[in-house]
Amino acid sequence: MSRIFFFIYFILFNLFNLTLFLLEYCCYAIVYMLIMVRGQRFTFLLFLIVC
């Protein structure tokens, strides 16, 4: 019983970490696009606020 519970917890924890990783990756991608399109100073401030 406890082994099954641990297995479910392990899967949920990995999904949570994967979601955080994807959110962080999207944040970096958006910031990189803004740097390419607009000025760097504004983008750097936005990067500090968001991340």
C-alpha distance matrix in Angstrom:
0.0 3.8 5.4 5.4 6.4 8.7 10.0 11.0 12.5 14.3 15.8 17.0 18.5 20.3 21.6 22.9 24.7 26.1 27.4 29.1 30.6 32.0 33.5 35.1 36.5 37.9 39.5 41.2 42.4 43.9 45.6 47.0 48.4 50.0 51.6 53.0 54.4 55.5 56.7 54.6 55.0 53.6 50.7 50.0 49.9 47.6 45.3 45.2 44.5 41.7 39.9
3.8 0.0 3.8 5.5 5.0 6.1 8.6 9.9 10.4 12.1 14.3 15.3 16.2 18.2 20.0 20.8 22.3 24.2 25.6 26.9 28.4 30.2 31.5 32.8 34.4 36.1 37.4 39.0 40.4 42.0 43.4 44.8 46.5 48.0 49.4 51.0 52.5 53.5 54.4 52.1 52.5 51.3 48.3 47.4 47.4 45.2 42.8 42.6 41.9 39.3 37.3
5.4 3.8 0.0 3.8 5.4 5.1 6.2 8.7 9.8 10.4 12.5 14.3 15.2 16.5 18.5 19.9 21.1 22.5 24.4 25.8 26.9 28.7 30.4 31.6 32.8 34.7 36.2 37.6 38.9 40.7 42.2 43.3 45.0 46.8 48.0 49.5 51.1 52.3 53.3 51.0 51.6 50.5 47.4 46.5 46.8 44.6 42.0 42.0 41.6 38.9 36.7
5.4 5.5 3.8 0.0 3.8 5.4 5.0 6.3 8.6 9.8 10.8 12.5 14.2 15.5 16.8 18.5 20.1 21.2 22.8 24.6 25.9 27.2 28.9 30.5 31.6 33.1 34.9 36.5 37.5 39.2 41.0 42.2 43.6 45.3 46.8 48.2 49.6 50.9 52.2 50.1 50.8 49.4 46.3 45.7 45.9 43.5 41.1 41.3 40.7 37.8 35.9
6.4 5.0 5.4 3.8 0.0 3.8 5.4 5.2 6.2 8.6 10.1 10.7 12.2 14.3 15.5 16.5 18.4 20.0 21.1 22.7 24.4 25.8 27.1 28.8 30.3 31.7 33.1 34.9 36.2 37.6 39.2 40.7 42.2 43.7 45.2 46.8 48.1 49.2 50.3 48.2 48.7 47.2 44.3 43.6 43.6 41.2 38.9 38.9 38.1 35.3 33.5
8.7 6.1 5.1 5.4 3.8 0.0 3.8 5.5 5.0 6.0 8.7 9.9 10.3 12.2 14.2 15.2 16.4 18.2 19.9 21.1 22.4 24.3 25.7 27.0 28.4 30.2 31.6 33.0 34.5 36.2 37.6 38.9 40.6 42.2 43.4 45.1 46.6 47.6 48.6 46.3 46.8 45.6 42.6 41.7 41.9 39.7 37.2 37.1 36.6 33.9 31.8
10.0 8.6 6.2 5.0 5.4 3.8 0.0 3.8 5.4 5.0 6.3 8.7 9.9 10.7 12.5 14.3 15.5 16.6 18.5 20.2 21.2 22.7 24.5 25.9 27.0 28.7 30.5 31.8 32.9 34.8 36.4 37.5 39.1 40.9 42.2 43.5 45.1 46.4 47.6 45.4 46.2 45.0 41.8 41.2 41.6 39.2 36.7 37.0 36.6 33.6 31.5
11.0 9.9 8.7 6.3 5.2 5.5 3.8 0.0 3.8 5.4 5.2 6.2 8.6 10.0 10.7 12.4 14.4 15.4 16.6 18.6 20.0 21.1 22.7 24.5 25.7 27.0 28.8 30.5 31.5 33.0 34.9 36.2 37.5 39.2 40.8 42.2 43.5 44.7 46.1 44.1 44.8 43.3 40.2 39.7 39.9 37.4 35.1 35.5 34.7 31.7 29.9
12.5 10.4 9.8 8.6 6.2 5.0 5.4 3.8 0.0 3.8 5.5 5.2 6.0 8.6 9.9 10.5 12.3 14.2 15.3 16.6 18.3 20.0 21.1 22.6 24.3 25.8 27.1 28.8 30.2 31.7 33.2 34.7 36.2 37.7 39.1 40.8 42.2 43.1 44.2 42.1 42.5 41.1 38.2 37.4 37.5 35.2 32.8 32.8 32.2 29.3 27.4
14.3 12.1 10.4 9.8 8.6 6.0 5.0 5.4 3.8 0.0 3.8 5.5 5.1 6.2 8.7 9.9 10.7 12.3 14.3 15.5 16.5 18.4 20.1 21.2 22.5 24.4 25.9 27.2 28.6 30.4 31.8 33.0 34.7 36.4 37.6 39.1 40.8 41.9 42.9 40.7 41.4 40.2 37.1 36.3 36.7 34.5 31.8 32.0 31.8 28.9 26.6
15.8 14.3 12.5 10.8 10.1 8.7 6.3 5.2 5.5 3.8 0.0 3.8 5.4 5.2 6.2 8.6 10.0 10.5 12.3 14.4 15.3 16.4 18.4 20.0 20.9 22.5 24.4 25.8 26.7 28.6 30.4 31.4 32.8 34.7 36.2 37.4 38.9 40.3 41.6 39.6 40.5 39.2 35.9 35.5 36.0 33.5 31.0 31.6 31.2 28.0 26.0
17.0 15.3 14.3 12.5 10.7 9.9 8.7 6.2 5.2 5.5 3.8 0.0 3.8 5.4 5.1 6.1 8.7 9.8 10.5 12.4 14.2 15.3 16.5 18.4 19.8 21.0 22.6 24.5 25.6 27.0 28.7 30.2 31.5 33.1 34.7 36.2 37.5 38.6 39.9 37.9 38.6 37.1 34.0 33.6 33.8 31.2 28.9 29.4 28.6 25.5 23.8
18.5 16.2 15.2 14.2 12.2 10.3 9.9 8.6 6.0 5.1 5.4 3.8 0.0 3.8 5.4 5.1 6.3 8.6 9.9 10.7 12.4 14.3 15.5 16.7 18.4 20.1 21.3 22.8 24.4 26.0 27.3 28.7 30.5 31.9 33.2 34.9 36.4 37.3 38.3 36.1 36.6 35.4 32.3 31.5 31.8 29.5 27.0 27.1 26.7 23.8 21.7
20.3 18.2 16.5 15.5 14.3 12.2 10.7 10.0 8.6 6.2 5.2 5.4 3.8 0.0 3.8 5.4 5.1 6.1 8.6 9.9 10.4 12.3 14.2 15.3 16.3 18.3 19.9 21.1 22.4 24.3 25.8 26.8 28.5 30.3 31.5 32.9 34.6 35.9 37.0 34.8 35.7 34.6 31.3 30.7 31.3 29.0 26.2 26.9 26.8 23.7 21.4
21.6 20.0 18.5 16.8 15.5 14.2 12.5 10.7 9.9 8.7 6.2 5.1 5.4 3.8 0.0 3.8 5.5 5.0 6.1 8.6 9.7 10.4 12.3 14.2 15.1 16.4 18.3 20.0 20.8 22.4 24.3 25.5 26.8 28.6 30.2 31.5 32.8 34.2 35.6 33.7 34.6 33.2 29.9 29.7 30.2 27.5 25.2 26.1 25.6 22.2 20.5
22.9 20.8 19.9 18.5 16.5 15.2 14.3 12.4 10.5 9.9 8.6 6.1 5.1 5.4 3.8 0.0 3.8 5.4 5.1 6.3 8.7 10.0 10.7 12.4 14.2 15.4 16.6 18.6 20.0 21.2 22.8 24.4 25.9 27.2 28.8 30.5 31.8 32.7 33.8 31.9 32.5 30.9 27.9 27.4 27.6 25.1 22.8 23.3 22.6 19.5 17.7
24.7 22.3 21.1 20.1 18.4 16.4 15.5 14.4 12.3 10.7 10.0 8.7 6.3 5.1 5.5 3.8 0.0 3.8 5.4 5.1 6.2 8.7 9.9 10.6 12.2 14.3 15.3 16.6 18.3 20.1 21.2 22.5 24.5 25.9 27.0 28.8 30.4 31.4 32.3 30.0 30.7 29.6 26.4 25.7 26.3 24.0 21.2 21.8 21.7 18.7 16.3
26.1 24.2 22.5 21.2 20.0 18.2 16.6 15.4 14.2 12.3 10.5 9.8 8.6 6.1 5.0 5.4 3.8 0.0 3.8 5.4 5.0 6.2 8.6 9.9 10.4 12.3 14.2 15.3 16.3 18.3 20.0 20.9 22.5 24.4 25.7 27.0 28.6 29.9 31.2 29.2 30.4 29.2 25.7 25.5 26.4 23.8 21.1 22.3 22.3 18.9 16.8
27.4 25.6 24.4 22.8 21.1 19.9 18.5 16.6 15.3 14.3 12.3 10.5 9.9 8.6 6.1 5.1 5.4 3.8 0.0 3.8 5.4 5.1 6.2 8.6 9.8 10.6 12.3 14.3 15.2 16.5 18.4 19.9 21.1 22.6 24.4 25.8 27.0 28.2 29.6 27.8 28.8 27.2 23.9 24.0 24.5 21.6 19.4 20.6 20.0 16.5 15.0
29.1 26.9 25.8 24.6 22.7 21.1 20.2 18.6 16.6 15.5 14.4 12.4 10.7 9.9 8.6 6.3 5.1 5.4 3.8 0.0 3.8 5.5 5.1 6.2 8.5 9.9 10.6 12.4 14.2 15.4 16.6 18.4 20.1 21.2 22.6 24.5 25.9 26.6 27.6 25.6 26.2 24.8 21.7 21.2 21.7 19.1 16.6 17.4 17.1 13.8 11.8
30.6 28.4 26.9 25.9 24.4 22.4 21.2 20.0 18.3 16.5 15.3 14.2 12.4 10.4 9.7 8.7 6.2 5.0 5.4 3.8 0.0 3.8 5.5 5.2 6.1 8.7 9.9 10.7 12.3 14.3 15.4 16.5 18.4 20.1 21.1 22.7 24.5 25.6 26.6 24.4 25.5 24.5 21.0 20.6 21.7 19.3 16.4 17.7 18.1 14.8 12.4
32.0 30.2 28.7 27.2 25.8 24.3 22.7 21.1 20.0 18.4 16.4 15.3 14.3 12.3 10.4 10.0 8.7 6.2 5.1 5.5 3.8 0.0 3.8 5.4 5.0 6.1 8.5 9.9 10.4 12.2 14.2 15.1 16.4 18.3 19.9 21.0 22.5 23.9 25.4 23.7 25.1 23.7 20.2 20.5 21.6 18.8 16.3 18.2 18.2 14.6 13.0
33.5 31.5 30.4 28.9 27.1 25.7 24.5 22.7 21.1 20.1 18.4 16.5 15.5 14.2 12.3 10.7 9.9 8.6 6.2 5.1 5.5 3.8 0.0 3.8 5.4 5.1 6.2 8.7 9.8 10.6 12.3 14.2 15.4 16.6 18.4 20.1 21.1 22.1 23.5 21.8 22.8 21.1 17.8 18.1 18.7 15.7 13.5 15.3 14.8 11.1 10.0
35.1 32.8 31.6 30.5 28.8 27.0 25.9 24.5 22.6 21.2 20.0 18.4 16.7 15.3 14.2 12.4 10.6 9.9 8.6 6.2 5.2 5.4 3.8 0.0 3.8 5.5 5.0 6.3 8.7 10.0 10.6 12.3 14.4 15.4 16.6 18.5 20.1 20.8 21.7 19.6 20.5 19.4 16.0 15.6 16.6 14.2 11.3 12.9 13.3 10.0 7.8
36.5 34.4 32.8 31.6 30.3 28.4 27.0 25.7 24.3 22.5 20.9 19.8 18.4 16.3 15.1 14.2 12.2 10.4 9.8 8.5 6.1 5.0 5.4 3.8 0.0 3.8 5.4 5.2 6.2 8.7 10.0 10.5 12.4 14.3 15.3 16.6 18.5 19.8 21.1 19.1 20.8 19.8 16.1 16.3 17.9 15.5 12.6 15.0 15.8 12.5 10.7
37.9 36.1 34.7 33.1 31.7 30.2 28.7 27.0 25.8 24.4 22.5 21.0 20.1 18.3 16.4 15.4 14.3 12.3 10.6 9.9 8.7 6.1 5.1 5.5 3.8 0.0 3.8 5.4 5.0 6.1 8.5 9.7 10.5 12.3 14.2 15.3 16.5 17.9 19.6 18.3 19.9 18.3 14.8 15.7 17.1 14.0 12.0 14.8 14.9 11.3 10.7
39.5 37.4 36.2 34.9 33.1 31.6 30.5 28.8 27.1 25.9 24.4 22.6 21.3 19.9 18.3 16.6 15.3 14.2 12.3 10.6 9.9 8.5 6.2 5.0 5.4 3.8 0.0 3.8 5.4 5.3 6.2 8.6 10.0 10.7 12.3 14.4 15.4 16.1 17.3 15.7 16.8 15.2 11.8 12.4 13.4 10.5 8.3 11.0 11.2 7.8 7.3
41.2 39.0 37.6 36.5 34.9 33.0 31.8 30.5 28.8 27.2 25.8 24.5 22.8 21.1 20.0 18.6 16.6 15.3 14.3 12.4 10.7 9.9 8.7 6.3 5.2 5.4 3.8 0.0 3.8 5.5 5.1 6.0 8.6 9.9 10.5 12.3 14.3 15.1 16.0 14.0 15.7 14.9 11.1 11.3 13.4 11.2 8.3 11.3 12.6 9.9 8.6
42.4 40.4 38.9 37.5 36.2 34.5 32.9 31.5 30.2 28.6 26.7 25.6 24.4 22.4 20.8 20.0 18.3 16.3 15.2 14.2 12.3 10.4 9.8 8.7 6.2 5.0 5.4 3.8 0.0 3.8 5.5 5.1 6.2 8.7 9.9 10.7 12.4 14.1 15.8 14.5 16.8 15.8 12.0 13.3 15.5 12.9 10.9 14.3 15.2 12.4 11.9
43.9 42.0 40.7 39.2 37.6 36.2 34.8 33.0 31.7 30.4 28.6 27.0 26.0 24.3 22.4 21.2 20.1 18.3 16.5 15.4 14.3 12.2 10.6 10.0 8.7 6.1 5.3 5.5 3.8 0.0 3.8 5.4 5.1 6.2 8.7 9.9 10.5 11.8 13.8 13.0 15.0 13.2 9.8 11.7 13.3 10.3 9.3 12.9 13.2 10.5 11.2
45.6 43.4 42.2 41.0 39.2 37.6 36.4 34.9 33.2 31.8 30.4 28.7 27.3 25.8 24.3 22.8 21.2 20.0 18.4 16.6 15.4 14.2 12.3 10.6 10.0 8.5 6.2 5.1 5.5 3.8 0.0 3.8 5.4 5.1 6.2 8.7 9.9 10.2 11.3 9.8 11.6 10.3 6.6 8.1 10.2 7.9 6.4 10.1 11.2 9.4 9.7
47.0 44.8 43.3 42.2 40.7 38.9 37.5 36.2 34.7 33.0 31.4 30.2 28.7 26.8 25.5 24.4 22.5 20.9 19.9 18.4 16.5 15.1 14.2 12.3 10.5 9.7 8.6 6.0 5.1 5.4 3.8 0.0 3.8 5.4 5.1 6.3 8.7 10.1 11.3 9.8 12.6 12.2 8.6 9.9 12.9 11.2 9.5 13.1 14.7 13.0 12.8
48.4 46.5 45.0 43.6 42.2 40.6 39.1 37.5 36.2 34.7 32.8 31.5 30.5 28.5 26.8 25.9 24.5 22.5 21.1 20.1 18.4 16.4 15.4 14.4 12.4 10.5 10.0 8.6 6.2 5.1 5.4 3.8 0.0 3.8 5.4 5.1 6.2 8.5 10.9 10.7 13.7 12.5 9.4 11.9 14.4 12.2 11.6 15.3 16.3 14.4 15.1
50.0 48.0 46.8 45.3 43.7 42.2 40.9 39.2 37.7 36.4 34.7 33.1 31.9 30.3 28.6 27.2 25.9 24.4 22.6 21.2 20.1 18.3 16.6 15.4 14.3 12.3 10.7 9.9 8.7 6.2 5.1 5.4 3.8 0.0 3.8 5.4 5.0 5.6 7.9 8.1 10.6 8.9 6.2 9.4 11.4 9.4 9.7 13.3 14.0 12.9 14.2
51.6 49.4 48.0 46.8 45.2 43.4 42.2 40.8 39.1 37.6 36.2 34.7 33.2 31.5 30.2 28.8 27.0 25.7 24.4 22.6 21.1 19.9 18.4 16.6 15.3 14.2 12.3 10.5 9.9 8.7 6.2 5.1 5.4 3.8 0.0 3.8 5.5 5.5 6.3 5.4 8.7 8.6 5.9 8.2 11.1 10.3 10.0 13.3 14.9 14.3 14.9
53.0 51.0 49.5 48.2 46.8 45.1 43.5 42.2 40.8 39.1 37.4 36.2 34.9 32.9 31.5 30.5 28.8 27.0 25.8 24.5 22.7 21.0 20.1 18.5 16.6 15.3 14.4 12.3 10.7 9.9 8.7 6.3 5.1 5.4 3.8 0.0 3.8 6.1 8.0 8.3 11.9 11.8 9.5 11.9 14.8 13.9 13.6 17.0 18.5 17.6 18.1
54.4 52.5 51.1 49.6 48.1 46.6 45.1 43.5 42.2 40.8 38.9 37.5 36.4 34.6 32.8 31.8 30.4 28.6 27.0 25.9 24.5 22.5 21.1 20.1 18.5 16.5 15.4 14.3 12.4 10.5 9.9 8.7 6.2 5.0 5.5 3.8 0.0 3.8 7.2 9.0 12.1 11.1 9.6 12.8 15.0 13.7 14.4 17.8 18.6 17.8 19.1
55.5 53.5 52.3 50.9 49.2 47.6 46.4 44.7 43.1 41.9 40.3 38.6 37.3 35.9 34.2 32.7 31.4 29.9 28.2 26.6 25.6 23.9 22.1 20.8 19.8 17.9 16.1 15.1 14.1 11.8 10.2 10.1 8.5 5.6 5.5 6.1 3.8 0.0 3.8 6.5 8.9 7.8 7.4 10.7 12.4 11.7 13.0 16.0 16.8 16.7 18.4
56.7 54.4 53.3 52.2 50.3 48.6 47.6 46.1 44.2 42.9 41.6 39.9 38.3 37.0 35.6 33.8 32.3 31.2 29.6 27.6 26.6 25.4 23.5 21.7 21.1 19.6 17.3 16.0 15.8 13.8 11.3 11.3 10.9 7.9 6.3 8.0 7.2 3.8 0.0 3.8 5.8 6.0 6.6 8.9 10.7 11.2 12.5 14.8 16.1 16.8 18.2
54.6 52.1 51.0 50.1 48.2 46.3 45.4 44.1 42.1 40.7 39.6 37.9 36.1 34.8 33.7 31.9 30.0 29.2 27.8 25.6 24.4 23.7 21.8 19.6 19.1 18.3 15.7 14.0 14.5 13.0 9.8 9.8 10.7 8.1 5.4 8.3 9.0 6.5 3.8 0.0 3.8 5.6 5.1 6.0 8.7 9.8 10.2 12.3 14.3 15.1 15.8
55.0 52.5 51.6 50.8 48.7 46.8 46.2 44.8 42.5 41.4 40.5 38.6 36.6 35.7 34.6 32.5 30.7 30.4 28.8 26.2 25.5 25.1 22.8 20.5 20.8 19.9 16.8 15.7 16.8 15.0 11.6 12.6 13.7 10.6 8.7 11.9 12.1 8.9 5.8 3.8 0.0 3.8 5.4 5.1 6.4 8.7 9.8 10.8 12.7 14.4 15.4
53.6 51.3 50.5 49.4 47.2 45.6 45.0 43.3 41.1 40.2 39.2 37.1 35.4 34.6 33.2 30.9 29.6 29.2 27.2 24.8 24.5 23.7 21.1 19.4 19.8 18.3 15.2 14.9 15.8 13.2 10.3 12.2 12.5 8.9 8.6 11.8 11.1 7.8 6.0 5.6 3.8 0.0 3.8 5.5 5.3 6.3 8.6 10.1 10.8 12.3 14.2
50.7 48.3 47.4 46.3 44.3 42.6 41.8 40.2 38.2 37.1 35.9 34.0 32.3 31.3 29.9 27.9 26.4 25.7 23.9 21.7 21.0 20.2 17.8 16.0 16.1 14.8 11.8 11.1 12.0 9.8 6.6 8.6 9.4 6.2 5.9 9.5 9.6 7.4 6.6 5.1 5.4 3.8 0.0 3.8 5.4 5.0 6.0 8.6 9.8 10.3 11.7
50.0 47.4 46.5 45.7 43.6 41.7 41.2 39.7 37.4 36.3 35.5 33.6 31.5 30.7 29.7 27.4 25.7 25.5 24.0 21.2 20.6 20.5 18.1 15.6 16.3 15.7 12.4 11.3 13.3 11.7 8.1 9.9 11.9 9.4 8.2 11.9 12.8 10.7 8.9 6.0 5.1 5.5 3.8 0.0 3.8 5.4 4.9 6.3 8.7 10.0 10.4
49.9 47.4 46.8 45.9 43.6 41.9 41.6 39.9 37.5 36.7 36.0 33.8 31.8 31.3 30.2 27.6 26.3 26.4 24.5 21.7 21.7 21.6 18.7 16.6 17.9 17.1 13.4 13.4 15.5 13.3 10.2 12.9 14.4 11.4 11.1 14.8 15.0 12.4 10.7 8.7 6.4 5.3 5.4 3.8 0.0 3.8 5.4 5.2 6.3 8.7 10.1
47.6 45.2 44.6 43.5 41.2 39.7 39.2 37.4 35.2 34.5 33.5 31.2 29.5 29.0 27.5 25.1 24.0 23.8 21.6 19.1 19.3 18.8 15.7 14.2 15.5 14.0 10.5 11.2 12.9 10.3 7.9 11.2 12.2 9.4 10.3 13.9 13.7 11.7 11.2 9.8 8.7 6.3 5.0 5.4 3.8 0.0 3.8 5.4 5.1 6.1 8.3
45.3 42.8 42.0 41.1 38.9 37.2 36.7 35.1 32.8 31.8 31.0 28.9 27.0 26.2 25.2 22.8 21.2 21.1 19.4 16.6 16.4 16.3 13.5 11.3 12.6 12.0 8.3 8.3 10.9 9.3 6.4 9.5 11.6 9.7 10.0 13.6 14.4 13.0 12.5 10.2 9.8 8.6 6.0 4.9 5.4 3.8 0.0 3.8 5.5 5.3 5.8
45.2 42.6 42.0 41.3 38.9 37.1 37.0 35.5 32.8 32.0 31.6 29.4 27.1 26.9 26.1 23.3 21.8 22.3 20.6 17.4 17.7 18.2 15.3 12.9 15.0 14.8 11.0 11.3 14.3 12.9 10.1 13.1 15.3 13.3 13.3 17.0 17.8 16.0 14.8 12.3 10.8 10.1 8.6 6.3 5.2 5.4 3.8 0.0 3.8 5.7 5.6
44.5 41.9 41.6 40.7 38.1 36.6 36.6 34.7 32.2 31.8 31.2 28.6 26.7 26.8 25.6 22.6 21.7 22.3 20.0 17.1 18.1 18.2 14.8 13.3 15.8 14.9 11.2 12.6 15.2 13.2 11.2 14.7 16.3 14.0 14.9 18.5 18.6 16.8 16.1 14.3 12.7 10.8 9.8 8.7 6.3 5.1 5.5 3.8 0.0 3.8 5.9
41.7 39.3 38.9 37.8 35.3 33.9 33.6 31.7 29.3 28.9 28.0 25.5 23.8 23.7 22.2 19.5 18.7 18.9 16.5 13.8 14.8 14.6 11.1 10.0 12.5 11.3 7.8 9.9 12.4 10.5 9.4 13.0 14.4 12.9 14.3 17.6 17.8 16.7 16.8 15.1 14.4 12.3 10.3 10.0 8.7 6.1 5.3 5.7 3.8 0.0 3.8
39.9 37.3 36.7 35.9 33.5 31.8 31.5 29.9 27.4 26.6 26.0 23.8 21.7 21.4 20.5 17.7 16.3 16.8 15.0 11.8 12.4 13.0 10.0 7.8 10.7 10.7 7.3 8.6 11.9 11.2 9.7 12.8 15.1 14.2 14.9 18.1 19.1 18.4 18.2 15.8 15.4 14.2 11.7 10.4 10.1 8.3 5.8 5.6 5.9 3.8 0.0
